[in-house]
Amino acid sequence: MIRLRSWEYWPLYVVYFPIFFYWIWQAILSKSMFFFSASNPTIESGGMLGESKSKILELVPDEVKPTTLFFSKGEDIKAVITELEHENLTYPLIAKPDMGERGWHVEKIRDQASLDKYIQESPVDFLIQEYIDLPIELGVFYYRMPDQEKGEVSSIVVKDMLKVIGDGRSSLRELMMQYDRAKLQVATLENERDLSVIPLEGQEVELVGIGNHGKGTTFLNGNHLITEELRQQFDHLSKKVDGFFYGRYDLRCASYEALNRGEMKIMELNGAGAEPAHIYHPGFSLLEAYRVLFRHWSILAQISRANHQRGVKYLTFGEAREIWARIKSKQAVA
């Protein structure tokens, strides 16, 4: 009933069903079912499907991204540890699939045992990333027309990690059962930590340290943070990312003032498949969410057609079939 009452929990295919028809309309206007593939010319499929996170991160300037290492599925544990030591990476770490969406299989690795388990069980190629211990995690959506110098920051989502406040009497499990969003995560977290612990009165316990909606993080509308100063910072940054015109930066920063100065660490850059995730703010109406989504799909199509006119080719059916086959094969293994 919790999931039924709030559309933010509905399956993606249900929420996006009306968008499908708008995609068809834009495909007709663009004369290609895969018009989106021209949005970000240096990213496979424009970042809609099958793209490699590590290859996208390679486009991002080193000074604003964490140390990130790529490993193949089935990598020898000793080889992974050797690479981590070479890069002076220490626990905690973040592990994630090189190809995956909506936080699938993303984990915070706290010790050697957790790392061994992740490596052994990872069904796909994966990344080990430096954990950025900064207090604010955001998703900043940016786009720019290819023939323009200035772009726009159209969405900011503030990620409020899943947490509970102790009362000195109740266990973590009992505290979680008092809160709908946390209640949905009990079955998952009981396999990861001891939920019988009783926090002190007033003690704040962060249950999940990853800004993942599927793991209970609350997505808050942060559009009030959009300023001209911020837009200029993302103009400056995005022009350094070769071939990037549309998508969302997932980042951490020390403060909003630091963000406005361009001081941040970018954990991921998502292309054409990215969402303006502020729409998942609790209570955000589905009608307003569609207004935002339709607007962004319109912008995506405009950017794609503009790049196509400048010589960027659309994905062919054959190329799309190869990408889809690769995705299905990885899903089958997973």
N, C-alpha and C positions, 0 to 999 in steps of 0.2 A: 504493500500500500504506500510505503514511503516513496518508492520508485515510481509508482503510478501517478501519485499526486503532483510530482515535480518533473516537468519535462526535461530538466537538465540530466536526468538519469535515463531517459528513454534511449533505446538503441539508435545508433547513428543512421541506419537505413530508414528508420521511421521519421526522424527529424528532417532528414535531407530529401525525403520523397518529393516535395514540391520543387526543390532545387533542381532535381533531375530534368524537369520540363524546361526550366530556364537555361540549363546547360544545352539542351537540344536547340533551343532558340538561338543561343549565342553560337553554337556550332554551325547552324545554317548561315548566320550572318558572316561567320569567319570562313565558311566553306571547308571546315575541317572539324571532325569529331574531337580531335586532339589539339585544338587551338591553344589550350593552356600551356602546352609544351614549349611555346615560344616566349613565355613570360620571363623566364630566367635562362638565357641561352647557355650559360656555363653549368647548369644543373640538369642532370638527367630527367627528362619528362617535365622540365620546369620545376620539379619538386612536388609533383602530384602523386607519383607512384614509383616504387622501386629504387628510389634514390639512396645513395650511400651517405650516412651522416658524417663519416670521416672525410669523404671527398668534399662535402660542402664546407666543413670546418676548415679545410685547407685554404679556402678562399678568404677566410676571415683573418685580419691582421693579428700577428702573434701577441701583441701587447694587450689585447682584450679577450683572449681566450685561455682556458686552462690547458695544462699539459694533457694530451689525449693520445692514447696508444691503441692501435688496431691489432686484433688477434684473430686468427682463423679458428673456426669451429674445431674442437678437439686439440687445441694447442697444448703442448707439454707444459705442465704447471711450473716446472723449474725454469723454463724459458721465459714464462710470464714474469716470474719473480725476479729473474735477472734483469729484464727490461725495466721493471719498476725500480729496482735498486739503482740502475744506471741513470734514471731520471730523478732520483731522490724523492720518489713518491712514497708517502707513508699513509697509514690508515687514519681516518676512514677514506674510502674511495667510492667512486660511482661506477657501476658497471651497467652497460646497456647494449642492446643489439645494434649492429651497424645499420640494419634496415628494420624499422619497426615504427609503429604509430601509437599515439595516445598512451604512452607510458608502459607499453607492453614489455615485461621482463626487465624493467629498470629497477636496480637495487642499490642500496647503500651498503657497501662492504666494510664491516667494522673490524675484521681480524682475518688471520690466515685461514682459519677453518671456513669462514664464509666465502673467501676467495676460492679456495679449493672446490667447494661445493658448486659455486657459480660456474667455474670453468668446466667441471665435469658434466654439468647438466645443461649448459647452454646449447640450444638446438641450432644456433646459427653463428655466423661470425659476430664478434662483439668488440666493444671498446671498453677500456679502463681509463677513467678520467679522474684527474685531480679534483678532490672535493673542495668546493669554494665555500668557506665558512664566513659568509657575509649574511647579514640579517634579513635582507629584503630580496625576494624573488619575484620577478615580473616577466610578462610576455608583452613585448612592444611590437605592434604591427606597423609596418612602414611600406609605402609604395611611392614610385616616381615614374612618370611618363618618360620614355626613352629620349624624347627631344626636349626635355625640360631640365633645368638646373636644380629646381627646388622640388622636393617631394613632400609627402604628408605623413604624419603619425596619426593613424585613424583609430587606434585602439590600444589601451593599456589594461592588462589584467594583473591584479595584485593577488599573489598566491598566499593564502592564509593556511599554514600547515595544520593538520589535524592534531588537536591537543585537548587535554582535559585539565581541570583545576581540582586538586585534592581537597577533601573536607576532613581529613584525619581519621575517617571511619570506613570509608568505602574503598574497595579494591578498584584497580584500573578497569576491570571488566564491568563492575557495577556502575562506575562513573560513565563508561562508554554507553551502557544501556539506557542512560538518561538523556542521550543526545542522538537524534535521528541519524545524523551524518556519521557519527562514530559507531553507532549500532550496526551499520552496514559493513563495518570493517572488522568486527569481532572475530568472525570465522577465519579471516586471513591472518590477523595479528596474533592469534593465540598459538599459531605455529612458529611465530618469529620471536616472541618475548613472553615473559611471565606476567600474565594479567592478574595474578592474585596479589601482587604488590599493592600495599596501601600507602599512597602518597601522603605527605604531611598536609595539614590544613593550609590552604593558600598556595601550595606548591603547583607550579605549572609543569605539566609533563607533555612534551612533544612526542606524539605516537609515531608519526611518519615524517622523516626529514627530507622527503622528496616532493616537489610541487606537482603532484599528479592528481588530477581530478578523480580518476578511477580508484585512487587509494585514500580518498577522503579529504583531499585539500579543497578548501573553499575558494572558488574563483570570484574575486570581487572587482566590480567596475572601478577602474582607476583612471577614467578619461579626464577627470578633473586635474590630473597631473600633466596633461598635455599643454606645453607652453611653446612659444616661439624659440626660446633658447634650446629646449629639448629637440624640437624639429631640426634646428640647425646642426645639433650634434649628430643626429642620425643621418642627415644629409651628408655630413663630412665622413662619417663611418661608412655609409653604404656605397659611396663613390669609390671607396678603397676595395670593396668586394666586387671583383670583376664579374660583370654580367648579371648582377642582382638588381631587380626592380620591384619585386612584390613578395612579401612574406613576413614572418614573425621571428624576432629575436627573443630567445628565452635566456634570461640573464639574471645575475645577482649583483647587488651593489650595497655599499655601506649605508647610504642615505639617499634621499631624493635630491639633495643638494649635490652630492657626488655624481649622481646620474646626469644632472644638468651640466656638469663639467666634463662629461664623457668618461667618467671613471667607473668602469663596470667590467664584469667578466661574462662573456657570452658562452653559454654551455651548449646551445644548439641554435642553428639557423634553419628555419623551415620555409619552404618555397610555396608553390602554387596551392598545395594542399593544406596550408595553414589556415587556422580560423582566427577571427577577431574574438578572442576567448572571453572578453568581458561580458558577452551575452549570457554566460553561465552564472552570472551573479544571482544569488537566491532571490526569487520574486520577479526577475526580469521576464517580461511577458513574451510569449512565443511569437505574437504578432510583431512586436518590436524587433525580436531576434531575426525574423525573416526579412524585415526591412533592412537590417544591417547586412545580412548575408547576401541578399539580392544586390545591394549596392556594391559589395566587394567583388561579387562575381562579374558584375558589369565592368568594374575597374580592371579586373584580371583579363577580361576579354579585350578591352581597349588597349591595354599594354601589350598583349599578345599580338594583336593585329598590327600595332605600330611597329613592333620588332620584326614581324613577318614582312612588312613593307620595306624594312631596312635590310632584308636578305636572310633573316633567320627562318629556317625551314621548320614546318610543323612535323611532328612525329607521324610516321607512316603506319598503316595498319600492320605491316609486317614487323616493324620495330616495336609497336605496342604489344603485339602478340608474344614477342620474345620476352619482353619485360614481365608480362602477365604470367607466362609460363614459369619464369624464374621465381616470381612471388609465390605462385601456387606450390612449386616444389619445396620452397622453404617452409611454407605453412604446413605442408604434409609431414615434413620432418619434425616440425615443432609440435 
